[in-house]
């Protein structure tokens, strides 16, 4: 969600490297510059934050300077610009979308189960979102609207997995009122474990296909989804259910049907 300009460049000269492009752009006084490979060997993505000139003037100036530095063996395949106001609005909209989805999940679980279940599910969802975004921050990947869409999908996937286990916990609480919650959650997790693993593996197979064969544009989205499925699977088991144990959920907390 950073304002600035993005240029996708394809070169026809196999001898041009990232370092050559970076040196050429550093001479142009464009501020902070990021140069990365994009898909094929001769495709590159360049990002910079220069905002004090019209976009057309900057692009024309860049083309002239590149021609002098590396020759005319390049083509601008894509040019995108985002102003600081727009990027700020996208950031706020992304945060609001994630917060509203988490709030809606909180209310849904509270109505369907009890507040202890709701608290466990929301903490697990917060964990999934924060760890996924943390990985993007750690590796310096771009966070854009497609990543926000992936995070919202992760929230739904993780909640579905958690609800399946919670349903079994509730059933077993009614069935085995004399078993302690620690042992009862273990029983419930084991009873739903094969479903959890099979669902996660089949989802990961599809996401890995998208990541490796879907092209560079879909890599960020598919990578976020892969992380979300992994974290969502184990958080349902190792975070949501232990919170039920910590809060000492018992037969008395279940609403009688």
C-alpha positions in Angstrom: 0.0 0.0 0.0 2.9 2.3 -0.8 2.4 5.2 -3.2 4.8 5.4 -6.2 5.4 4.0 -9.6 5.8 0.4 -10.8 7.4 -0.5 -14.2 7.6 -4.0 -15.7 10.6 -4.1 -18.1 11.5 -6.9 -20.6 15.0 -6.8 -22.0 16.2 -8.6 -25.2 19.8 -8.6 -24.1 20.7 -11.7 -22.0 23.7 -9.9 -20.5 21.7 -7.3 -18.6 21.4 -8.2 -14.9 19.6 -6.9 -11.9 22.7 -5.1 -10.8 23.0 -3.3 -14.2 19.4 -2.1 -14.0 19.8 -1.0 -10.4 22.9 1.0 -11.2 21.2 2.6 -14.1 18.1 3.6 -12.0 20.2 4.8 -9.1 21.7 7.5 -11.3 18.3 9.0 -12.1 17.5 10.5 -8.6 14.2 8.7 -8.2 14.5 8.0 -4.5 14.1 4.6 -3.0 14.3 2.0 -5.8 13.5 -1.7 -5.8 14.5 -4.0 -8.7 13.3 -7.7 -8.8 13.1 -10.5 -11.4 9.6 -11.1 -12.6 8.8 -14.4 -14.2 11.1 -15.0 -17.1 14.9 -14.4 -17.0 14.7 -11.1 -18.9 11.7 -9.7 -17.1 12.1 -7.2 -14.2 9.9 -5.2 -11.9 11.1 -1.7 -10.9 9.4 0.3 -8.1 10.2 3.8 -7.0 8.5 6.6 -5.1 9.3 9.8 -7.1 6.1 11.9 -7.0 7.2 15.5 -7.8 6.9 15.2 -11.6 4.0 14.1 -13.9 4.2 10.4 -14.7 4.6 11.0 -18.4 7.7 13.1 -17.9 9.3 10.6 -15.5 8.7 7.6 -17.9 10.1 9.5 -20.9 13.1 10.6 -18.8 13.7 7.0 -17.6 13.6 5.7 -21.2 16.2 8.2 -22.3 18.5 7.5 -19.4 18.2 3.7 -19.8 19.0 4.0 -23.5 22.2 5.7 -22.6 23.1 3.2 -19.8 22.1 -0.2 -21.2 21.1 0.5 -24.8 17.7 0.2 -26.5 17.3 -3.5 -25.7 14.3 -3.1 -23.5 10.5 -2.7 -23.5 8.2 -1.1 -20.9 5.4 -3.8 -20.7 3.5 -2.1 -17.9 3.5 1.2 -16.0 1.4 1.7 -12.9 1.2 4.7 -10.5 -0.5 4.9 -7.1 -0.7 8.2 -5.3 0.0 8.5 -1.5 -3.7 9.3 -0.9 -4.9 6.3 -2.8 -2.4 4.0 -1.1 -3.5 5.3 2.3 -7.2 4.6 1.4 -6.3 1.1 0.3 -4.5 0.4 3.6 -7.5 1.7 5.6 -10.0 -0.3 3.5 -7.9 -3.5 3.9 -7.8 -3.1 7.7 -11.5 -2.4 7.9 -12.3 -5.4 5.8 -10.2 -7.8 8.0 -11.6 -6.3 11.2 -15.2 -6.6 10.1 -14.7 -10.2 9.0 -13.2 -11.1 12.4 -16.0 -9.2 14.2 -18.7 -11.1 12.1 -17.0 -14.4 12.9 -16.9 -13.5 16.6 -20.7 -12.9 16.6 -21.4 -16.0 14.6 -19.5 -18.3 17.0 -21.0 -16.6 20.0 -24.5 -17.2 18.8 -23.9 -20.8 17.6 -21.8 -21.9 20.6 -20.8 -20.0 23.8 -18.4 -17.1 24.6 -15.6 -19.5 25.4 -15.8 -21.1 22.0 -16.0 -17.7 20.4 -12.9 -16.4 22.2 -10.9 -19.5 21.2 -11.9 -19.2 17.6 -11.1 -15.4 17.3 -7.7 -15.8 19.0 -6.9 -18.6 16.5 -8.0 -16.3 13.6 -5.9 -13.4 14.9 -2.9 -15.8 15.0 -3.5 -16.9 11.4 -3.8 -13.3 10.1 -0.8 -11.9 12.0 1.6 -14.8 11.3 0.7 -14.7 7.6 1.2 -11.0 7.3 4.4 -11.4 9.4 5.9 -13.7 6.9 5.2 -11.2 4.1 6.9 -8.5 6.2 9.8 -10.8 7.0 10.5 -11.7 3.4 9.7 -8.2 2.0 6.8 -9.3 -0.2 4.3 -6.7 -1.5 1.0 -6.5 0.4 -1.8 -5.4 -1.9 -5.5 -5.9 -2.4 -5.1 -9.5 -3.7 -3.2 -10.3 -0.4 -6.1 -8.8 1.6 -8.5 -11.1 -0.4 -6.2 -14.0 0.5 -6.3 -13.1 4.2 -10.1 -12.9 4.2 -10.3 -16.3 2.5 -7.9 -17.7 5.1 -10.2 -16.3 7.9 -13.1 -18.3 6.3 -11.1 -21.5 5.8 -9.6 -21.4 9.4 -13.0 -20.7 10.9 -14.6 -23.6 9.0 -11.9 -26.0 10.3 -12.4 -24.7 13.9 -16.2 -25.0 13.8 -15.9 -28.7 12.7 -13.8 -29.5 15.8 -16.0 -27.3 18.0 -19.1 -29.1 16.8 -17.6 -32.4 17.8 -16.5 -31.0 21.2 -20.0 -29.9 21.9 -21.5 -33.3 20.9 -19.0 -35.0 23.2 -19.7 -32.7 26.1 -23.3 -33.8 25.9 -22.4 -37.4 25.5 -19.6 -37.7 28.1 -20.4 -35.4 31.0 -18.0 -37.2 33.3 -14.8 -36.8 31.1 -12.6 -33.8 31.8 -12.4 -31.1 29.1 -8.6 -31.9 28.4 -9.3 -35.5 27.5 -12.5 -34.6 25.8 -10.9 -32.1 23.4 -8.2 -34.8 22.6 -11.0 -37.3 21.7 -12.8 -34.7 19.5 -9.6 -33.7 17.7 -8.7 -37.3 17.0 -12.2 -38.0 15.7 -12.0 -35.1 13.2 -8.3 -35.4 12.4 -8.6 -37.4 9.2 -11.1 -34.9 7.8 -8.9 -32.0 8.8 -5.7 -33.5 7.2 -7.5 -34.6 4.0 -9.1 -31.2 3.5 -5.9 -29.3 4.1 -3.8 -31.6 1.8 -6.3 -31.3 -1.1 -6.4 -27.6 -0.7 -2.6 -27.3 -0.6 -2.3 -29.4 -3.8 -4.5 -26.9 -5.7 -2.6 -23.9 -4.2 0.8 -25.3 -4.9 -0.3 -25.8 -8.6 -1.3 -22.1 -8.7 2.0 -21.0 -7.1 4.3 -22.9 -9.4 2.3 -22.7 -12.7 -0.1 -19.8 -12.3 2.4 -17.1 -13.2 4.1 -14.3 -11.2 0.9 -12.3 -10.8 -0.7 -15.1 -8.7 2.3 -16.0 -6.6 1.6 -13.5 -3.8 -2.0 -14.6 -3.5 -1.2 -18.3 -3.6 1.7 -18.0 -1.2 -0.5 -16.2 1.3 -3.2 -18.9 0.9 -0.6 -21.7 1.4 0.6 -20.1 4.6 -3.0 -19.6 5.8 -4.0 -23.2 5.2 -1.0 -24.4 7.2 -1.4 -22.0 10.0 -5.2 -22.4 10.0 -5.0 -26.1 10.3 -2.7 -26.2 13.3 -4.2 -23.2 15.1 -7.6 -25.0 15.1 -5.9 -27.8 17.0 -3.2 -26.2 19.1 -4.7 -22.8 19.8 -8.5 -22.8 19.7 -9.0 -26.0 21.6 -6.4 -25.4 24.4 -8.3 -22.1 25.1 -11.4 -24.2 25.9 -9.3 -26.3 28.3 -7.9 -23.1 29.9 -11.4 -21.7 30.3 -12.6 -25.0 31.8 -15.5 -25.5 29.5 -17.9 -28.1 30.9 -21.4 -29.5 30.3 -22.9 -26.5 32.1 -21.6 -24.1 29.4 -23.5 -25.8 26.6 -26.9 -24.4 25.6 -29.6 -27.1 25.9 -31.4 -27.7 22.6 
